Amino acid sequence: MKVTIRAATWLNDKDLLRAVRSRVFIEEQAVPVELEWDDKDEQARHWLAVDADDNAVGTVRMLADGHIGRMAVLADHRQQGVGRALLEAAIAHARDSNQFDVYLYAQVQALAFYRKLGFEAYGPEFMDANIPHLAMRLQLADKRLAGTHGGDFAVQIPSHQLGFAGRFDVKV
């Protein structure tokens, strides 16, 4: 069965994205509706897996800070590489965008899947939508460069080089 991964937007593909996530999360996993839908979808990058008839069979999103989430593959398309292809598309985008790392909150039952792609678990197990999860991270670069990855960066410079004592913060 041929499946294609393509970039998607909430504006243009909301119905397809919602259909897959509704079936997987709300119907199969009993995630409460109010937990599934948030205000982050409009700003997120999305990818869709579509079959030869252009039916959506999987999806994933990534936020600007490298948070990958809402990965869902319809039951009859699992164990066929669809989830891996979706995740690889998000990771490739993060690399192309010079992200230092990406992270996600994995359902405990899916840890082996993410580990095969290089993700490492960290922190304690926690419950999200009554499902046990662990935080996982994949480092993409050796060094973090200020101004490339967004966020607040504190830059320490010896006072003798500045001509005054202290530190300054750079907001990028």
Secondary structure, DSSP 4 states (H G I P E B T S, - for coil): --EEEEEE-HHHHHHHHHHHHIIIIIIIS---HHHH--TTTTTSEEEEEEETT--EEEEEEE-TTSEEEEEEE-GGGTTTTHHHHHHHHHHHHHHHTT-SEEEEEEEGGGHHHHHHTT-EEEEEEEEETTEEEEEEEEE--SS--TTTS-SEEEE---HHHHTSSS-EEEE-
